[in-house]
């Protein structure tokens, strides 16, 4: 699949710099459940599972949903919401 024409316009997303252990070290079971649910919502909007898990804490999935509903590609919607 050829790269998206948006790749030249939208800068690449920053890599996740924390390991899973560091990311979830201070989390309770409830926090982890909420994170998993948010990641699932992002994944249902069309993001890869990896992106959904990585950014579930950092974005308002409702904002991503609204952008996708208006025709925005999921990855671009994620970048805008960040």
Residue pairs with C-beta under 8 A, 6 or more apart in sequence:
4 73
6 73
6 76
10 76
10 79
13 51
13 78
13 79
13 82
16 23
16 54
24 31
24 32
24 35
27 35
35 53
35 56
35 57
36 56
38 56
38 57
38 61
39 49
39 52
39 53
39 56
40 52
41 52
41 61
41 65
42 51
42 52
42 55
42 56
42 59
42 61
42 64
42 78
43 49
43 52
45 61
45 64
45 65
45 68
45 74
45 77
46 68
46 73
46 74
47 55
47 64
47 74
47 75
47 78
51 75
51 78
55 78
55 82
58 82
59 78
59 81
59 82
60 81
63 77
63 80
63 81
64 74
64 77
64 78
64 81
67 76
67 77
67 80
67 81
68 74
68 77
72 80
